[in-house]
Amino acid sequence: MENPAGTDRRLKLSGHWRRAFTIALCAASVALAAPARYSDAGPEPLLANTLAAIDQGDFPKAMRQVDALIGAYPNFRLAYLIRGDLLLAQTKPLSTFGEGGRNAQDKVSDLHEEAVARLRAWRDKPRGDALPRYLLKMEKAQKFAIVVDTQKSRLYLYRNDDGMPRFVADYYITQGKLGADKIREGDKRTPIGVYHVTSSLSRKQLGDFYGSGAYPINYPNEWDKRRGRNGRGIWLHGTPSNTFSRPPKASDGCVVLANQDLDAIAADLQIGLTPVIISNSIEWLSLDDWQAERSSLLAMLDEWRHDWESRDGDKYASHYAHDFLADGQNRNQWLEQKRKVNVGKSWIKVATNNISMFRNPGKEEYVVVTFEQDYRSSNLSNVVKKRQYWIKEDGRWKIIYEGTV
């Protein structure tokens, strides 16, 4: 691009403009200093390169990078705002980020927050050998799992590699206007917990606002209901056709992705199977710690199965929490029914197949266990898909909910 007459090629960006992007610039410089270990899909690499060039005061390089960003993502509003500032900085010193959009400062603020969120997440990628604590076990049929970090405005996609979660890609997301920890209908918050995709809704069914489609999840789950949480319509969905992405906090509680990102994961979402674990901040474990926790919890399930087979009522009862409730039965009613059923049996065999196990990412400590229960006894046999919620009670894991799926 030609240099306007009477100006040099140095960026006239004040210290205040630069301070407005301190975090973003640090993110860019750190990210560029080391090879990426995770997916570079999305605009983050080009955005980081642009801001690094700005930090170096290199106008031609910054313009090349931002033009490449616009070429790759034609409706990415943040890129146009940065380009406008770069052009304006050639003619006069700029004092604030987004000075070219001074008539829409609320939108400028949103775009600044998006830039910081994107680059902070890109800079602070988890170690290549780290695993999210929550993906303890995926059943064979579950091809992928999703883990959302609301603080980082990021969605991580994992592939089921023979039971081991393997990172595939990560994407920028938008959460509720008032943040996370949804409690009630209309609170404009995104829920925290362990959920599953329940259905698929097309653009034709929804209209343009939801972009290329939507995938509802099962909020409120059984744990939410026990805690008195309500609400509905929590989805993974896209953006309107004229919008590349939305600010970090802009939905009514849904998790929102750019349409191209939603399209990228759509083929990996399985109705009734794909887990969607939404956290405030992901807790990462080393492989050794992850395997130790996984083994401990699988042993817990096997002990429950073995004690049921033993027909020892006290041993079986020891696995159920005081506040257990399922199918309208409390703990005493549930155990009394089991006792009556077992009286007429001379033997019981129980197999638990296709086990999945996901730990809640919130402050409330629970594990969701789903499995195919193959029950055989001296007078009855059946196979059902069962889901249990386990909590810590008196230092031990115990079942607080149990039901068929």
C-alpha positions in Angstrom: 0.0 0.0 0.0 1.3 3.5 -0.8 2.5 5.7 2.0 0.3 8.8 2.2 2.2 12.0 1.3 3.9 13.7 4.2 3.8 10.7 6.6 6.4 8.1 7.5 5.8 4.4 7.8 5.8 4.3 11.6 2.6 3.5 13.4 1.3 6.5 15.4 -0.2 4.5 18.2 0.0 6.1 21.6 1.0 4.3 24.7 -2.7 4.2 25.7 -3.6 2.4 22.5 -0.9 -0.1 23.2 -1.9 -0.6 26.8 -5.4 -1.3 25.7 -3.9 -4.4 24.0 -1.2 -5.3 26.5 -2.6 -8.7 27.2 -3.3 -9.4 23.6 0.2 -8.3 22.5 1.8 -10.5 25.2 -0.3 -13.4 23.9 0.9 -12.8 20.4 4.5 -12.6 21.3 4.5 -15.7 23.5 2.5 -17.6 21.0 4.9 -16.7 18.2 7.9 -17.7 20.3 7.1 -21.4 20.4 5.7 -23.9 17.9 2.0 -24.6 18.3 1.2 -27.9 19.9 -2.5 -27.6 19.4 -4.8 -26.8 16.5 -4.2 -23.5 14.7 -7.6 -23.6 13.1 -9.4 -20.2 13.2 -8.2 -16.6 13.0 -6.0 -16.6 16.1 -2.6 -17.2 14.4 -3.2 -14.3 11.9 -4.6 -12.1 14.6 -1.5 -12.8 16.8 0.8 -12.1 13.9 -1.0 -8.8 13.2 -0.7 -7.6 16.8 2.9 -8.7 17.0 3.7 -6.6 13.9 1.9 -3.6 15.5 4.0 -4.1 18.7 7.1 -4.0 16.5 5.9 -0.8 14.8 6.1 -2.6 11.4 3.2 -1.1 9.4 3.7 -3.0 6.1 3.9 -6.3 7.9 0.8 -5.5 10.1 -1.2 -4.5 7.0 -0.2 -7.7 5.2 -1.3 -9.8 8.1 -4.6 -8.0 8.7 -5.4 -8.2 5.0 -4.7 -11.9 5.1 -7.0 -12.2 8.1 -9.8 -10.4 6.3 -9.2 -12.5 3.2 -9.6 -15.7 5.2 -12.5 -14.4 7.3 -14.4 -11.8 5.3 -17.0 -11.0 8.0 -14.6 -10.9 11.0 -15.4 -7.4 12.3 -12.4 -7.3 14.7 -10.1 -7.5 11.7 -11.7 -4.5 10.0 -11.5 -2.5 13.1 -7.8 -3.1 13.5 -7.3 -2.3 9.8 -9.1 0.9 10.2 -6.9 1.9 13.1 -3.8 1.0 11.1 -4.9 3.3 8.3 -5.8 6.1 10.6 -2.5 5.8 12.5 -0.7 6.7 9.2 -2.2 10.2 9.3 -2.4 11.0 13.0 -1.5 9.6 16.4 -4.2 7.4 17.9 -5.0 7.5 21.6 -7.5 4.7 21.9 -8.1 1.3 20.4 -10.9 1.4 17.8 -10.7 5.1 17.3 -12.0 4.7 13.8 -15.2 3.3 15.3 -15.7 6.0 17.9 -19.4 6.3 17.1 -20.0 2.7 18.3 -17.8 2.4 21.4 -20.0 -0.3 22.8 -19.2 -2.5 19.8 -15.5 -1.5 20.0 -15.4 -2.7 23.6 -17.0 -6.0 22.6 -14.4 -6.5 19.9 -11.6 -5.7 22.3 -12.9 -8.3 24.7 -13.1 -10.8 21.9 -9.5 -10.2 20.8 -8.2 -10.6 24.4 -10.2 -13.8 24.9 -9.0 -15.3 21.7 -5.4 -14.5 22.2 -5.3 -15.3 25.9 -6.7 -18.8 25.1 -4.3 -19.3 22.3 -1.3 -18.3 24.4 -2.4 -20.4 27.4 -2.9 -23.7 25.6 -2.7 -26.7 27.9 0.4 -28.9 27.8 0.4 -31.4 25.0 0.3 -34.3 27.6 -2.4 -32.8 29.8 -5.9 -34.3 29.9 -9.1 -32.6 31.1 -10.0 -34.3 34.4 -13.6 -34.8 33.5 -13.2 -37.2 30.5 -12.5 -40.3 32.7 -13.9 -42.9 30.3 -15.7 -42.8 27.0 -17.7 -45.8 25.8 -16.7 -47.3 22.4 -19.6 -45.8 20.5 -18.8 -42.3 21.7 -16.5 -41.0 18.9 -15.9 -37.5 20.3 -16.4 -35.4 23.5 -16.6 -31.7 24.0 -15.2 -29.7 26.9 -16.0 -26.0 27.3 -14.0 -23.5 29.3 -16.2 -20.5 29.9 -13.4 -18.3 31.4 -11.3 -18.7 28.3 -14.3 -18.6 25.9 -13.0 -21.9 24.4 -14.4 -25.2 23.3 -12.1 -28.2 23.1 -12.9 -31.2 20.9 -11.5 -34.7 21.9 -11.6 -37.9 19.9 -12.1 -41.3 21.6 -8.9 -43.2 20.8 -9.6 -46.6 22.2 -10.8 -45.1 25.5 -8.2 -42.4 25.6 -9.3 -38.8 24.9 -7.1 -37.3 22.1 -7.2 -33.6 21.4 -8.5 -32.7 17.9 -9.1 -28.9 17.9 -10.2 -25.9 19.9 -12.6 -23.0 19.0 -13.6 -19.6 20.3 -17.1 -19.6 21.9 -19.6 -17.1 23.3 -21.4 -17.8 26.6 -24.3 -16.2 28.5 -24.4 -12.4 29.0 -24.2 -12.8 32.8 -21.6 -15.6 32.7 -21.9 -19.2 33.9 -23.5 -21.2 36.7 -27.1 -21.1 35.4 -29.7 -21.5 38.1 -33.1 -20.5 36.7 -35.0 -19.7 33.6 -34.1 -16.4 32.0 -31.0 -15.7 34.1 -28.9 -15.3 30.9 -26.2 -17.7 32.3 -24.6 -20.8 30.8 -24.9 -24.0 32.9 -21.9 -25.8 34.5 -22.1 -29.6 34.4 -22.0 -32.8 32.5 -24.5 -32.9 29.6 -25.2 -34.8 26.4 -26.4 -33.7 22.9 -30.0 -34.6 22.6 -31.1 -33.5 19.1 -30.2 -31.6 16.0 -32.0 -28.6 14.6 -31.4 -27.3 11.1 -31.2 -23.7 9.8 -34.5 -24.2 8.1 -36.2 -25.1 11.4 -34.7 -22.2 13.2 -34.1 -19.2 11.0 -30.9 -17.2 10.4 -30.3 -16.1 14.0 -29.0 -19.5 15.0 -26.7 -19.8 12.0 -26.0 -23.1 10.4 -27.8 -25.1 13.0 -28.3 -26.0 16.7 -27.6 -28.9 19.0 -29.7 -28.9 22.2 -28.2 -30.5 25.4 -30.0 -32.1 28.3 -30.0 -29.1 30.7 -31.3 -29.4 33.4 -29.9 -32.9 34.0 -30.8 -35.1 37.0 -28.3 -33.3 39.3 -29.6 -29.9 38.3 -33.2 -30.9 39.0 -32.2 -32.2 42.4 -30.7 -28.7 43.1 -33.8 -26.9 42.0 -32.3 -25.5 38.8 -34.6 -24.9 35.9 -34.7 -23.4 32.4 -34.6 -24.8 28.9 -33.3 -24.3 25.4 -29.6 -24.5 26.1 -28.0 -25.3 22.8 -24.7 -25.3 20.9 -25.5 -23.1 17.9 -24.0 -20.8 15.2 -24.3 -17.1 14.4 -26.4 -15.1 11.9 -25.1 -15.1 8.3 -23.8 -11.5 8.6 -21.8 -12.2 11.8 -18.6 -14.1 12.1 -18.6 -14.3 15.8 -20.1 -12.7 18.9 -18.5 -11.1 22.0 -17.4 -13.5 24.8 -20.6 -12.9 26.8 -23.5 -12.3 24.5 -25.9 -15.2 24.5 -28.9 -16.0 26.6 -27.1 -19.0 28.1 -26.3 -21.0 24.9 -22.7 -21.9 23.8 -22.3 -20.1 20.4 -19.6 -20.8 17.8 -18.8 -19.2 14.4 -20.7 -21.1 11.7 -17.6 -22.5 10.1 -16.5 -23.9 13.6 -20.0 -25.4 14.3 -19.9 -27.0 10.8 -16.5 -28.4 11.5 -17.7 -30.3 14.6 -21.2 -31.0 13.4 -20.3 -34.4 11.8 -18.7 -35.4 15.1 -21.8 -34.8 17.3 -23.9 -37.9 18.0 -27.4 -37.6 19.3 -27.8 -39.0 22.7 -24.1 -39.9 22.9 -21.7 -37.0 22.7 -20.9 -35.6 26.1 -20.8 -31.8 26.5 -18.9 -30.9 29.7 -19.1 -27.1 30.5 -16.7 -25.8 33.1 -15.8 -22.4 34.6 -12.1 -23.3 34.2 -10.8 -26.7 33.0 -8.7 -28.7 35.5 -5.9 -30.5 33.6 -4.3 -33.7 34.8 -1.1 -35.5 33.9 -1.6 -38.9 32.2 -0.5 -40.7 35.4 -3.0 -38.8 37.6 -5.8 -39.2 35.1 -5.2 -43.0 34.9 -5.1 -43.2 38.7 -8.4 -41.4 39.1 -10.0 -43.3 36.3 -8.9 -46.7 37.8 -10.2 -45.8 41.2 -13.6 -44.8 40.0 -13.9 -47.9 37.8 -13.1 -50.0 40.8 -15.8 -48.3 42.7 -18.4 -49.3 40.0 -17.1 -52.9 40.0 -17.4 -53.1 43.8 -21.1 -52.0 43.5 -21.6 -54.7 40.9 -19.9 -57.4 43.0 -21.9 -56.5 46.1 -25.1 -56.7 44.2 -24.2 -60.2 43.0 -23.4 -61.3 46.6 -27.0 -60.7 47.6 -25.7 -59.2 50.8 -28.2 -56.4 51.6 -25.9 -54.4 53.9 -23.0 -54.4 51.4 -25.3 -53.4 48.6 -26.9 -50.6 50.7 -23.4 -49.2 51.6 -23.2 -47.9 48.0 -26.3 -45.6 48.2 -26.2 -42.1 49.6 -28.6 -41.0 52.4 -30.3 -38.6 50.0 -30.7 -41.1 47.2 -33.8 -40.6 45.1 -34.9 -42.2 41.9 -38.2 -43.1 40.2 -40.1 -41.6 43.2 -38.3 -43.9 45.7 -36.1 -42.7 48.5 -33.1 -44.8 49.8 -35.2 -47.0 52.2 -37.9 -47.7 49.7 -35.3 -48.6 47.0 -33.4 -50.9 49.2 -36.5 -52.6 50.6 -37.7 -53.3 47.0 -34.3 -54.8 46.2 -34.4 -57.0 49.3 -37.9 -58.4 48.4 -36.8 -59.1 44.8 -33.6 -60.9 46.0 -35.4 -63.2 48.4 -36.6 -65.4 45.6 -33.2 -65.7 43.8 -30.6 -68.3 44.3 -27.9 -66.4 42.3 -27.4 -63.1 40.5 -24.8 -62.1 37.8 -24.4 -58.5 36.7 -22.2 -57.3 33.9 -21.5 -53.6 33.2 -20.6 -53.0 29.5 -19.9 -49.9 27.4 -19.1 -47.8 30.4 -18.7 -44.0 30.1 -17.7 -41.9 33.1 -17.6 -38.1 33.3 -16.8 -36.0 36.3 -18.6 -32.7 37.1 -16.3 -29.7 36.5 -18.1 -27.5 39.0 -17.7 -27.0 42.8 -20.2 -29.8 43.3 -18.4 -33.1 43.3 -20.3 -35.8 41.3 -19.5 -38.3 38.6 -22.0 -39.4 35.9 -21.7 -43.1 35.0 -23.5 -44.6 32.1 -23.4 -48.3 31.1 -25.2 -51.2 29.6 -26.4 -53.4 32.4 -26.6 -57.1 31.6 -28.5 -58.6 34.5 -29.0 -62.4 34.9 -30.5 -64.3 37.8 -32.1 -67.7 38.6 -35.5 -66.4 37.5 -35.0 -63.2 35.4 -32.6 -61.8 32.8 -32.6 -58.4 31.1 -30.4 -55.8 29.5 -30.9 -52.1 30.0 -28.9 -48.9 29.6 -28.5 -47.3 33.0 -27.2 -43.9 34.3 -26.0 -43.2 37.8 -24.9 -40.1 39.6 -22.2 -40.7 42.3 -21.3 -38.2 45.0 -18.7 -38.1 47.8 -20.4 -38.8 51.2 -18.3 -39.4 54.4 -15.2 -39.7 52.2 -16.7 -42.4 49.9 -18.3 -42.4 46.5 -22.0 -43.3 46.8 -25.0 -43.3 44.4 -27.4 -40.5 44.7 -29.5 -41.2 41.5 -30.0 -44.3 39.4 -32.3 -44.8 36.4 -32.6 -46.1 32.9 -31.6 -44.0 29.9 
